[in-house]
Each structure stands twice: as C-alpha cells, then as structure tokens.
Amino acid sequence: MTTQHTAPRLTWRERLTRIDVKAMPYALVSPYFILFAVFGVFPMGYTLYASLHAWKIGNPTREFVGLDNYTFLLTEYDRFNWSVVNTLGMFVMATVPQIVCAMMVANALNKRLRRPLLWRMLILAPIVTSVVAVGVIFARIWGNEYGMVNGALELIGLDAVNWQGGRLESWFAISSMVDWRWMGYNALIFLAAMQTIPKSLYEAATVDGASPRQQFWKITVPQLKPILIFTVFVSSVGGMTLFVEPLMFAPGTGALGGGTTGQFQTTAMVLVDILRTHGNYGISSAAGWLLFLVIGVVAALNFLVVNRIQGNK
C-alpha cells in the first residue's frame, strides 16, 4: 500500500514572496521599456507611416504616396542634399579634433596633479552651461562685424573673415562650439578608462626604456579601444544631429535656413524648416528617416575604421 504525500499549502505570505521574487526584476526594468516604447519606438513607427503619405497641417486626408517623399528630397529639394553635405562637414571638423583633444586632456589629468577634483570640475563646466548661452557667446566671438576673432585679425593687419557667410568658415566656427562643449565630457570618459589600466604595464615599459609618448600610443590607446569605439559612436550621433548650435550661430527670423544661402543648415534644421515653412508632415518625416539612415551608415563606418586602426596597432 502506497501513501501519497501532498505538498503543504502555501500561506498567502509565501505566495506573495514567490510572486515578488519572479516579478520584481521585470517590474524594475519595465519603466524604461515603457518609456522607450512610448517616446522612442512609437514616434519612429509613426514618422515612418507619415513619411509614406502626403500629409499636410490642416488637411485631415492622408494619401499614400509610397517613396515619393523620399524621391522629392533626394532629387528635387536641393537644400536637403546640401544640408547632408553641411552636416557631414561639420561632423568631421568637430568629431576628429574633439576625440583627439579629449584623449590628450584625459592623459594629462591622469598624471599626478594638484587639486585633481578642481580640474575635473572645470572641464565639465561647458556641459552644464546652457547651450543657448554658449551659442550666443560664440556668435559674438565669430561675428563678422564686431566679433572678437575678426577684431584680433585686424589688430595684426589681416583682413576680417566672413565667418557667418562662408561655408567652410561657418563650419569651422560651429565645430569649435561643439568641441568646446563636449571635449570635457569625452575626456572624463577616457580618464575613467585610463585609471583602470594596470600601473604595472607602465612600470614595465619604463624599465624597458619606453618614453611617455611611446607608453601612450603602445599601452594607453590600445587599452582604450572599447571606450574609443563608444565615444566615436556617441560623437557621431551627436555630430549628425546638430541643431541648436548652428541655429544660435546666426539667430534671427531666418535662423532655420542656416544662413543666407543655407551654408550651415544641417539636416535636422531642414526637417524642422520643412514642417514650419510648408507644413508638410510627410516630407518632414521622410527627412527624419533619411537622417536616421545616414547616422547609421556613418556610425558603422566609424566603427569599422576604429577597429581597423586598432587592429593595425
């Protein structure tokens, strides 16, 4: 004769504990995914839907047009093509010096300095400064008539430069603003990574007679490869979505136009300008998706280039 053993019934407190153990991890991470779905996934899906329709402000009808909005931007709307050129130009001018200078600053801060906390706080000051205030200040620094840079050039007998009217000149001026704002942020990321590198590597290199420069390129830079890829990716996304800096560079009623001839109008500015000027949700959404694709291509190319450079070393 066999006897059956039944498991004791769980009390309500034990059941609650089991549910809590199983569900709590999902409950803790769910706010992020909910917010990401509401403010990330849904807007992207909705703009994709809008980009495939002829949809204007004040007109409730939405006619499906397929890829016509994309074709219009790429073949007929010249300002969009020029905005991509402007965005890529300012991205290159801003990102390369920014990463290089950030690594140099981080390497200097990694040495034994007096009051290191003060120096770290100082390089973070540009990040906490209002971007509008930064834009106004740099617009005065690079101003055509009363700018500080042109004033200094005239003092040494050189001609003033049309910083806000020339394409390359305006790219350079806006890129300097971006570098000033974000170099300190990247420098702190590099500094945190540098402080995790074992000191024994540098001690062994010193014993072998390696100079500080050789130690930097042969030890520090290779050890920073994961962080370098991260900063390049983040800088790529930031550089390709420039909006406030060029907008505040020449403030006024036509600021979204990026200058008199669109010489520093970025793709993000074109997106807003189309919506404001033409009230066309469809074309504006198509511009946003084209910008998203360009960012993806640029980020992938940067990743491959950084990997190739690090692999050769």
For each residue, the residues with C-beta under 8 A, 3 or more apart:
1:
2:
3:
4:
5:
6:
7:
8:
9:
10: 14 15 18
11: 14 15
12: 15 16
13: 16 17
14: 10 11 17 18
15: 10 11 12 18 19
16: 12 13 19 20
17: 13 14 20 21
18: 10 14 15 21 22
19: 15 16 22 23
20: 16 17 23 24
21: 17 18 24
22: 18 19
23: 19 20 26 27
24: 20 21 27 28
25: 28 29
26: 23 29 30
27: 23 24 30
28: 24 25 31
29: 25 26 32 33
30: 26 27 33 34
31: 28 34 35
32: 29 35 36
33: 29 30 36 37
34: 30 31 37 38
35: 31 32 38 39 40
36: 32 33 39 40 41
37: 33 34 40 41 42
38: 34 35 41 42
39: 35 36 42 43
40: 35 36 37 43 44
41: 36 37 38 44 45
42: 37 38 39 45 46
43: 39 40 46 47
44: 40 41 47 48 292
45: 41 42 48 49
46: 42 43 49 50
47: 43 44 50 51 285 288 289
48: 44 45 51 52 285 289
49: 45 46 52 53
50: 46 47 53 55 281 282 285
51: 47 48 69 70 282 283 285 286 288 289
52: 48 49 64 65 66 67 69 282
53: 49 50 62 63 64 65 281 282
54: 62 63 65 68 69 282
55: 50 59 62 63 280 281 282
56: 59 278 279 280 281 282
57: 275 279 280 281
58: 279
59: 55 56
60:
61:
62: 53 54 55
63: 53 54 55
64: 52 53
65: 52 53 54 68 69 282
66: 52
67: 52 70 71
68: 54 65 71 72
69: 51 52 54 65 72 73 282 283 285 286
70: 51 67 73 74 286 289 290
71: 67 68 74 75 76
72: 68 69 75 76 77 283 286
73: 69 70 76 77 80 283 286 287 290
74: 70 71 77 80 81 290
75: 71 72
76: 71 72 73
77: 72 73 74 80 81 283
78: 81 82
79: 82 83 262 265 270 273
80: 73 74 77 83 84 267 270 287 290
81: 74 77 78 84 85
82: 78 79 85 86 262 265
83: 79 80 86 87 258 262 265 266 267 269 270
84: 80 81 87 88 267 294
85: 81 82 88 89
86: 82 83 89 90 167 171 258 262 263 264 265 266 267
87: 83 84 90 91 239 240 242 266 267 268 294
88: 84 85 91 92 240 298
89: 85 86 92 93 167 168 171
90: 86 87 93 94 171 174 175 178 239 242 246 264 266
91: 87 88 94 95 236 239 240 242 298
92: 88 89 95 96
93: 89 90 96 97 171 172 175
94: 90 91 97 98 174 175 178 179 235 239
95: 91 92 98 99 232 235 236 239
96: 92 93 99 100
97: 93 94 100 101 175 179
98: 94 95 101 102 178 179 182 183 186 235
99: 95 96 102 103 186 228 231 232 235
100: 96 97 103 104
101: 97 98 104 105 179 183 187
102: 98 99 105 106 183 184 185 186 187 189 190 231
103: 99 100 106 107 187 190 221 224
104: 100 101 107 108
105: 101 102 108 109 123 183 184 187
106: 102 103 109 110 187 188 189 190 191 194
107: 103 104 110 111 190 194 216 220
108: 104 105 111 113
109: 105 106 113 116 119 120 123 187 191
110: 106 107 191 194 195
111: 107 108
112:
113: 108 109 116 119
114:
115: 118 119
116: 109 113 119 120
117: 120 121
118: 115 121 122
119: 109 113 115 116 122 123
120: 109 116 117 123 124 188 191
121: 117 118 124 125
122: 118 119 125
123: 105 109 119 120 126 183 184 187 188
124: 120 121 127 128 184 185 188
125: 121 122 128 129 184
126: 123 129 134 180 181 182 183 184
127: 124 181 182 184 185
128: 124 125
129: 125 126 133 134 181
130: 133 134
131: 134 135 181 244 245 248
132: 135 136 244 248
133: 129 130 136 137
134: 126 129 130 131 137 138 177 180 181 245 248
135: 131 132 138 139 177 244 245 247 248 249 251
136: 132 133 139 140 248 251
137: 133 134 140 141
138: 134 135 141 142 173 174 176 177 180 245 248 249
139: 135 136 142 143 164 248 249 250 251
140: 136 137 143 146 147 148
141: 137 138 147 148 149
142: 138 139 147 149 163 164 173 176 249
143: 139 140 146 147 148 150 163 164
144: 147 150 160 162 163 164 165
145: 150
146: 140 143 150 151
147: 140 141 142 143 144 150 151 163
148: 140 141 143 151 152
149: 141 142 152 153 161 163
150: 143 144 145 146 147 153 154 160 161 163
151: 146 147 148 154 155
152: 148 149 155 156
153: 149 150 156 158 159 160 161
154: 150 151 157 158 159 160
155: 151 152
156: 152 153
157: 154
158: 153 154
159: 153 154
160: 144 150 153 154
161: 149 150 153 166 169
162: 144 165 166 169
163: 142 143 144 147 149 150 166 169 170 172 173
164: 139 142 143 144 169 170 173 249 250 259
165: 144 162 169 170 259 260 263
166: 161 162 163 169 170 263
167: 86 89 170 171 263 264
168: 89 171 172
169: 161 162 163 164 165 166 172 173
170: 163 164 165 166 167 173 174 246 249 259 263 264
171: 86 89 90 93 167 168 174 175 264
172: 93 163 168 169 175 176
173: 138 142 163 164 169 170 176 177 249
174: 90 94 138 170 171 177 178 242 245 246 249 264
175: 90 93 94 97 171 172 178 179
176: 138 142 172 173 179 180
177: 134 135 138 173 174 180 181 245 249
178: 90 94 98 174 175 181 182 238 239 242 245
179: 94 97 98 101 175 176 182 183
180: 126 134 138 176 177 183
181: 126 127 129 131 134 177 178 245
182: 98 126 127 178 179 185 186 235 238
183: 98 101 102 105 123 126 179 180 186 187
184: 102 105 123 124 125 126 127 187 188
185: 102 124 127 182 188 189
186: 98 99 102 182 183 189 190 231 235
187: 101 102 103 105 106 109 123 183 184 190 191
188: 106 120 123 124 184 185 191 192
189: 102 106 185 186 192 193 227 230 231
190: 102 103 106 107 186 187 193 194 224 227 231
191: 106 109 110 120 187 188 194 195
192: 188 189 195 196
193: 189 190 196 197 223 224 226 227
194: 106 107 110 190 191 197 220 223 224
195: 110 191 192
196: 192 193
197: 193 194 201 202 219 220 223
198: 201
199: 202 203
200: 203 204
201: 197 198 204 205 219 223
202: 197 199 205 206 215 219
203: 199 200 206 207
204: 200 201 207 208
205: 201 202 208 210 214 215 218 219
206: 202 203 209 210 215
207: 203 204
208: 204 205
209: 206
210: 205 206 214 215 218
211: 214 215
212: 215 216
213: 216 217
214: 205 210 211 217 218
215: 202 205 206 210 211 212 218 219 220
216: 107 212 213 219 220 221
217: 213 214 220 221 313
218: 205 210 214 215 221 222 313
219: 197 201 202 205 215 216 222 223
220: 107 194 197 215 216 217 223 224
221: 103 216 217 218 224 225 228 310 313
222: 218 219 225 310 313
223: 193 194 197 201 219 220
224: 103 190 193 194 220 221 227 228
225: 221 222 228 229 306 310
226: 193 229 230
227: 189 190 193 224 230 231
228: 99 221 224 225 231 232 306 310
229: 225 226 232 233 303 306 307
230: 189 226 227 233 234
231: 99 102 186 189 190 227 228 234 235
232: 95 99 228 229 235 236 302 303 306
233: 229 230 236 237 299 302 303
234: 230 231 237 238
235: 94 95 98 99 182 186 231 232 238 239
236: 91 95 232 233 239 240 295 298 299 302
237: 233 234 240 241 295 299
238: 178 182 234 235 241 242
239: 87 90 91 94 95 178 235 236 242
240: 87 88 91 236 237 267 291 294 295 298
241: 237 238 266 268 291 295
242: 87 90 91 174 178 238 239 245 246 266 268
243: 246 247 266 268 269 272
244: 131 132 135 247 248
245: 131 134 135 138 174 177 178 181 242 248 249
246: 90 170 174 242 243 249 258 264 265 266 269
247: 135 243 244 251 255 256 269
248: 131 132 134 135 136 138 139 244 245 251 255
249: 135 138 139 142 164 170 173 174 177 245 246 264
250: 139 164 255 258 259 264
251: 135 136 139 247 248 255
252: 255
253:
254: 257 260
255: 247 248 250 251 252 258
256: 247 265 269 272 273 276
257: 254 260 262 265 269 273
258: 83 86 246 250 255 262 263 264 265 266 269
259: 164 165 170 250 262 263 264 265
260: 165 254 257 263
261:
262: 79 82 83 86 257 258 259 265
263: 86 165 166 167 170 258 259 260
264: 86 90 167 170 171 174 246 249 250 258 259
265: 79 82 83 86 246 256 257 258 259 262 269 270 273
266: 83 86 87 90 241 242 243 246 258 269 270
267: 80 83 84 86 87 240 270 271 287 290 291 294
268: 87 241 242 243 271 272 291
269: 83 243 246 247 256 257 258 265 266 272 273
270: 79 80 83 265 266 267 273 274 287
271: 267 268 274 275 284 287 288 291
272: 243 256 268 269 275 276 284
273: 79 256 257 265 269 270 276 277
274: 270 271 277 278 280 283 284 287
275: 57 271 272 278 279 280 281 284
276: 256 272 273 279
277: 273 274
278: 56 274 275 283
279: 56 57 58 275 276
280: 55 56 57 274 275 283 284
281: 50 53 55 56 57 275 284 285
282: 50 51 52 53 54 55 56 65 69 285 286
283: 51 69 72 73 77 274 278 280 286 287
284: 271 272 274 275 280 281 287 288
285: 47 48 50 51 69 281 282 288 289
286: 51 69 70 72 73 282 283 289 290
287: 73 80 267 270 271 274 283 284 290 291
288: 47 51 271 284 285 291 292
289: 47 48 51 70 285 286 292 293
290: 70 73 74 80 267 286 287 293 294
291: 240 241 267 268 271 287 288 294 295
292: 44 288 289 295 296
293: 289 290 296 297
294: 84 87 240 267 290 291 297 298
295: 236 237 240 241 291 292 298 299
296: 292 293 299 300
297: 293 294 300 301
298: 88 91 236 240 294 295 301 302
299: 233 236 237 295 296 302 303
300: 296 297 303 304
301: 297 298 304 305
302: 232 233 236 298 299 305 306
303: 229 232 233 299 300 306 307
304: 300 301 307 308
305: 301 302 308 309
306: 225 228 229 232 302 303 309 310
307: 229 303 304 310 311
308: 304 305 311 312
309: 305 306 312 313
310: 221 222 225 228 306 307 313
311: 307 308
312: 308 309
313: 217 218 221 222 309 310
